[in-house]
């Protein structure tokens, strides 16, 4: 394990592991802060063997330092260590909780923190519901890039832009419950078989921990032309939509303007059969039954890509460059640097 420096901020985690999204976000954040405000260390109550750059949290590693406490799923692993850090300048970074998590540790931290922030809007609302005051959302750029060894070869927007094959697009929040793991698995089947030059773009806001998990899935399946993208505005979404050869909506909303635009342009939409509407029908809809598996979904994607444009439709436009990502807002970072 790496020893903590004698001065500067220390990031405190409960558990830490080389492939853990929370650890990765904390590592990336520490790098951004170190570039602006001096040395930053990472320590954990339970660091896994082989987790680079994370020291064991003990009295020596915390002594005299300002502490950034990282909580996830209620922060239970930190419970025994909280008495040692309550007297210090604390900043809380919350990474969100799964349903049913015990939030007693978060409640104990409520009166002890100098400031607090969250990794995404849902984690911010969770803190607010527990009575925390001002909660900033950290910029995505400060939280990405900490999984160096895991996602160094992940697909990028540039890879997708250079790829010659048909473009598949899914628009919507990149979050659990939307069957995106199934879509990635189906895409892996597709490029291993019928459409080896196809590309896949998942386009929408996402939480860092879930995006990191999807990136590991993408890398594990050897997918190069597969990306997670957060366009800067509506025009960037529409630009991607207009370049798509097929659009996927495994959990479509009752009224989805993106699906309507795709159908109006003659771009096939792969969606459950129940999504059939007056304007989404015929060749515009490649319907799939509920509970379809990865192989069947891959076949539906192949059918959509191979479908000729509808008569009188615009079809996909010529590809443009990748969408510009949301610029980082460093207000939350400045508040962390100001503790103490």
C-alpha positions in Angstrom: 0.0 0.0 0.0 1.0 3.6 -0.7 1.7 5.8 2.4 -0.3 9.0 2.7 1.6 12.3 2.4 2.2 14.5 5.5 0.0 17.4 4.4 -3.0 18.1 2.2 -6.5 16.6 1.7 -7.1 12.9 2.4 -10.0 11.1 0.7 -11.6 8.5 2.9 -13.4 5.5 1.5 -15.1 2.5 3.2 -14.0 -0.2 0.8 -11.6 0.3 -2.1 -10.9 -2.0 -5.0 -9.1 -1.6 -8.4 -12.3 -2.1 -10.4 -14.7 -0.4 -8.1 -16.5 2.7 -9.7 -16.5 4.6 -6.4 -12.8 4.1 -5.9 -12.2 5.2 -9.5 -14.3 8.3 -9.1 -12.4 9.2 -5.9 -9.1 8.6 -7.6 -10.0 10.8 -10.5 -11.3 13.6 -8.2 -8.2 13.5 -6.1 -6.1 14.0 -9.3 -8.1 17.1 -10.3 -7.8 18.5 -6.8 -4.1 17.8 -6.6 -3.6 19.8 -9.8 -5.2 22.8 -8.1 -4.4 22.6 -4.4 -1.5 20.5 -3.4 -1.1 16.8 -2.4 -4.1 14.6 -2.0 -4.1 11.0 -0.6 -6.6 8.2 -0.8 -7.2 5.9 2.2 -9.8 3.3 2.9 -11.1 1.3 5.9 -10.9 -1.9 3.8 -8.5 -1.5 0.8 -8.3 -4.6 -1.4 -4.9 -6.1 -2.0 -3.5 -4.8 -5.3 -5.5 -1.6 -5.3 -3.0 1.0 -6.4 -2.5 4.3 -4.6 -4.9 3.5 -1.7 -3.5 3.4 1.9 -5.0 1.8 4.9 -7.0 4.4 6.9 -5.6 4.7 10.4 -4.8 7.4 13.0 -1.5 8.3 11.2 -3.1 8.7 7.8 -5.9 11.0 9.1 -3.9 13.0 11.7 -4.1 16.8 11.1 -5.6 16.6 7.7 -8.8 17.8 6.1 -10.9 14.9 5.0 -13.1 14.2 2.0 -15.4 11.4 3.0 -16.8 9.3 0.2 -20.1 7.5 0.9 -22.0 5.0 -1.2 -24.9 2.8 -0.2 -25.3 4.6 3.1 -21.6 4.6 4.0 -21.8 1.7 6.5 -18.1 0.6 6.3 -17.2 4.1 7.6 -19.2 3.8 10.9 -16.3 2.8 13.2 -14.0 5.5 11.9 -16.4 8.4 12.1 -15.4 9.5 15.6 -11.8 10.1 14.5 -12.8 12.5 11.7 -15.7 14.4 13.3 -13.4 17.1 14.7 -11.8 17.9 11.4 -12.9 19.9 8.4 -15.1 17.5 6.5 -16.4 17.5 2.9 -18.8 14.8 2.0 -19.0 13.3 -1.5 -22.0 11.0 -1.9 -22.0 8.4 -4.7 -25.6 7.4 -4.3 -27.4 4.4 -2.6 -29.2 1.4 -3.9 -32.7 0.8 -2.8 -32.9 -0.5 0.8 -29.6 0.9 2.0 -29.2 1.8 5.6 -28.6 5.6 5.7 -27.8 6.0 9.4 -24.2 6.8 8.7 -25.2 9.6 6.2 -27.5 11.0 8.9 -24.6 11.0 11.4 -22.5 12.9 8.9 -25.2 15.6 8.4 -24.2 17.7 11.3 -20.4 17.1 10.9 -19.8 18.2 7.3 -18.4 21.6 6.4 -19.8 21.2 2.8 -21.1 18.4 0.7 -21.5 17.4 -2.9 -22.8 14.5 -5.0 -21.7 12.7 -8.1 -25.0 13.1 -9.9 -28.5 14.7 -9.5 -30.1 11.6 -7.9 -27.4 11.4 -5.2 -27.9 15.2 -4.6 -31.6 14.7 -4.1 -30.9 11.8 -1.7 -28.8 14.1 0.5 -31.4 16.8 0.4 -34.1 14.3 1.5 -31.9 13.5 4.5 -31.7 17.2 5.5 -28.4 18.3 4.1 -28.2 21.9 3.1 -26.5 23.1 -0.1 -25.4 20.1 -2.2 -23.3 20.7 -5.3 -23.1 18.2 -8.2 -19.5 17.5 -9.1 -18.5 18.0 -12.8 -18.4 14.7 -14.7 -14.9 15.5 -16.0 -13.5 15.4 -12.5 -15.0 12.0 -11.8 -14.0 10.1 -15.0 -10.7 8.6 -15.8 -9.9 6.8 -12.6 -10.3 3.3 -14.0 -7.0 3.5 -16.0 -6.2 -0.1 -16.1 -9.8 -1.2 -16.7 -11.1 1.2 -19.4 -8.0 2.3 -21.3 -9.1 0.6 -24.5 -12.8 1.5 -24.3 -14.7 2.6 -27.3 -14.7 6.4 -27.9 -16.6 8.9 -29.9 -13.6 9.2 -32.2 -13.7 5.4 -32.8 -17.4 5.5 -33.6 -16.9 8.5 -35.9 -14.2 6.7 -37.9 -16.0 3.4 -38.1 -17.6 2.7 -41.5 -20.5 0.7 -40.4 -24.2 1.4 -39.7 -24.9 3.4 -36.6 -27.2 2.2 -33.8 -28.4 4.8 -31.3 -30.2 4.6 -27.9 -31.3 7.9 -26.4 -32.2 8.3 -22.8 -30.8 8.3 -19.2 -27.9 5.9 -18.8 -29.1 4.3 -15.6 -30.1 0.9 -14.1 -33.4 -0.5 -15.2 -33.3 0.4 -18.9 -31.8 -2.9 -20.1 -28.6 -1.3 -21.4 -26.5 -4.3 -20.3 -28.8 -6.4 -22.6 -28.3 -4.0 -25.4 -24.5 -4.1 -25.1 -24.6 -7.9 -25.1 -26.8 -7.9 -28.1 -24.5 -5.5 -29.9 -21.6 -7.9 -29.1 -23.6 -10.7 -30.8 -24.3 -8.4 -33.8 -20.7 -7.4 -34.5 -19.5 -11.0 -34.0 -21.9 -12.1 -36.7 -24.1 -10.3 -39.1 -22.8 -6.7 -38.8 -19.1 -6.6 -37.9 -18.7 -2.9 -38.8 -21.8 -1.6 -36.8 -21.4 1.1 -34.1 -23.5 1.7 -30.9 -23.9 5.0 -29.1 -25.7 5.2 -25.8 -26.7 8.8 -25.5 -27.8 10.6 -22.4 -27.0 11.7 -18.8 -25.5 9.0 -16.6 -24.2 8.4 -13.0 -20.4 7.8 -12.9 -20.6 4.5 -11.0 -23.1 3.0 -13.5 -21.3 4.4 -16.5 -18.1 2.9 -15.2 -19.8 -0.5 -14.9 -21.1 -0.3 -18.4 -17.6 0.6 -19.7 -16.1 -2.5 -18.0 -18.8 -4.5 -19.8 -18.0 -2.9 -23.1 -14.3 -3.6 -22.6 -14.8 -7.2 -21.4 -16.6 -7.9 -24.7 -13.9 -6.4 -26.8 -16.2 -3.7 -28.3 -14.3 -0.8 -29.9 -17.1 1.1 -31.7 -19.4 1.4 -28.7 -19.6 4.6 -26.7 -21.4 6.3 -23.8 -22.0 9.9 -24.8 -23.5 13.0 -23.0 -24.3 15.6 -25.7 -24.1 19.2 -24.6 -27.6 20.2 -25.8 -30.7 19.2 -27.8 -29.0 20.0 -31.2 -26.3 17.4 -30.5 -28.9 14.8 -29.7 -30.8 15.5 -32.9 -27.5 15.4 -34.9 -26.8 11.9 -33.6 -30.4 10.9 -34.3 -30.2 12.1 -37.9 -27.1 10.1 -38.5 -28.5 6.9 -37.1 -29.4 3.8 -39.2 -31.5 2.3 -36.3 -32.7 3.6 -33.0 -33.3 1.4 -30.0 -35.8 2.0 -27.2 -36.2 -1.0 -24.9 -38.3 1.0 -22.4 -39.9 3.7 -24.5 -41.9 6.5 -22.9 -45.5 6.9 -23.9 -44.6 9.9 -26.1 -41.0 10.1 -27.2 -40.1 13.0 -29.6 -36.8 11.2 -30.6 -38.6 8.1 -31.7 -41.1 10.3 -33.6 -38.3 12.1 -35.4 -36.6 8.8 -36.2 -39.9 7.4 -37.6 -40.6 10.5 -39.6 -37.1 10.2 -41.2 -37.7 6.6 -42.0 -35.1 5.3 -39.5 -36.2 2.0 -38.1 -37.0 1.8 -34.4 -36.3 -1.4 -32.4 -38.7 -1.3 -29.5 -41.2 -3.6 -27.7 -44.4 -4.5 -29.7 -46.4 -2.4 -27.2 -44.7 0.7 -28.5 -46.8 0.5 -31.7 -48.6 3.8 -32.3 -50.3 5.6 -35.2 -47.0 7.0 -36.3 -44.7 4.2 -35.2 -45.8 1.2 -37.2 -44.9 -1.0 -40.3 -41.3 -0.8 -41.3 -40.7 2.1 -38.8 -41.1 -0.4 -35.9 -39.1 -3.6 -35.6 -41.1 -5.0 -32.7 -39.7 -7.3 -30.1 -41.5 -9.2 -27.4 -41.1 -8.5 -23.7 -38.3 -10.3 -22.1 -36.3 -10.9 -25.3 -32.7 -12.1 -24.9 -29.5 -10.8 -26.3 -29.5 -13.1 -29.4 -33.0 -12.2 -30.4 -32.3 -8.5 -29.8 -29.2 -8.8 -32.1 -31.4 -10.3 -34.8 -33.9 -7.4 -34.5 -31.0 -4.9 -34.7 -29.8 -6.7 -37.9 -33.3 -6.5 -39.3 -33.5 -2.8 -38.6 -30.1 -2.0 -40.1 -30.9 -4.0 -43.3 -34.3 -2.4 -43.8 -34.4 -0.1 -46.8 -35.4 3.5 -46.2 -39.2 4.1 -46.4 -40.4 5.8 -49.5 -40.3 9.6 -49.2 -38.2 9.5 -46.0 -35.0 11.4 -45.5 -33.1 8.4 -44.0 -29.8 8.8 -42.1 -27.8 12.0 -42.9 -24.1 11.9 -43.7 -22.1 11.4 -40.4 -20.7 14.4 -38.7 -18.0 14.6 -36.0 -18.7 13.4 -32.4 -20.9 15.6 -30.2 -19.1 18.0 -27.8 -19.4 16.9 -24.2 -20.8 19.0 -21.4 -18.2 21.5 -20.1 -17.1 21.0 -16.5 -18.3 23.4 -13.8 -15.7 23.7 -11.1 -17.8 25.4 -8.4 -18.0 22.1 -6.4 -14.3 21.6 -6.7 -13.5 25.0 -5.3 -15.7 24.3 -2.3 -13.7 21.1 -1.5 -10.4 23.0 -1.8 -11.8 25.6 0.6 -12.4 23.3 3.5 -10.3 24.0 6.6 
